[in-house]
Amino acid sequence: MTHAPKPTIRDSEEEQIAQQLKETENRLVDHYAGHGEIIEDHVRHTFGLVSKRFRSASIRTFLPILIERAVRQELER
């Protein structure tokens, strides 16, 4: 019998950050989509591009807030 590896603290932190990022993306869509010329696809695309910039960040705790600020800056240009 093979056993699946036990989840580590790092795994649960990554899951929590992934959930926070999804909530952040949805919040930005709710805020921007339908306002003026910005549409949902544009918000999600911008979120994806900005998220890629932070992919290799070694400290991940503050990623949701950093990404949210960067996306807002991009969308409000």
C-alpha positions in Angstrom: 0.0 0.0 0.0 1.2 3.5 -0.8 0.4 6.3 1.4 -0.2 9.9 0.2 2.2 12.3 1.8 0.9 14.2 4.8 0.0 17.8 4.1 2.6 20.2 5.5 2.2 23.6 7.0 3.6 25.0 3.8 0.8 23.2 1.8 -1.9 24.6 4.0 -0.4 28.1 3.8 -0.3 27.8 0.0 -4.0 26.7 -0.1 -4.9 29.6 2.1 -3.1 32.1 -0.1 -4.7 30.6 -3.2 -8.1 31.0 -1.6 -7.3 34.6 -0.7 -6.1 35.3 -4.2 -9.3 33.9 -5.7 -11.4 36.1 -3.3 -9.3 39.1 -4.2 -9.8 38.5 -7.9 -13.5 38.1 -7.5 -13.7 41.3 -5.4 -11.8 43.2 -8.1 -14.2 41.9 -10.7 -17.2 42.9 -8.6 -15.7 46.4 -8.2 -14.5 47.1 -11.7 -16.7 45.1 -14.1 -19.5 47.1 -15.5 -18.0 50.4 -14.5 -17.2 52.3 -17.6 -15.2 50.5 -20.2 -13.7 47.8 -17.9 -15.2 44.3 -18.4 -14.8 41.2 -16.4 -12.4 39.5 -18.8 -10.1 42.5 -18.7 -10.0 42.5 -14.9 -9.3 38.7 -14.8 -6.6 39.0 -17.5 -4.9 41.9 -15.7 -5.1 39.9 -12.5 -3.4 36.9 -14.2 -0.6 39.1 -15.7 0.1 40.8 -12.4 0.0 37.5 -10.5 2.7 36.1 -12.8 5.0 38.9 -11.7 4.9 37.6 -8.2 5.1 33.9 -9.0 8.7 33.5 -7.7 8.2 35.5 -4.5 9.8 33.8 -1.6 7.6 35.5 1.0 4.0 34.8 0.0 2.1 36.0 3.0 1.4 39.5 1.5 0.8 38.4 -2.1 -3.0 39.1 -2.1 -2.6 42.7 -1.0 0.4 43.3 -3.2 -1.3 41.9 -6.3 -4.6 43.7 -5.5 -2.7 47.1 -5.3 -0.9 46.4 -8.6 -4.0 45.3 -10.4 -5.9 48.5 -9.2 -3.0 50.6 -10.4 -3.1 48.9 -13.9 -6.9 49.2 -14.2 -7.0 52.9 -13.1 -4.5 54.1 -15.6 
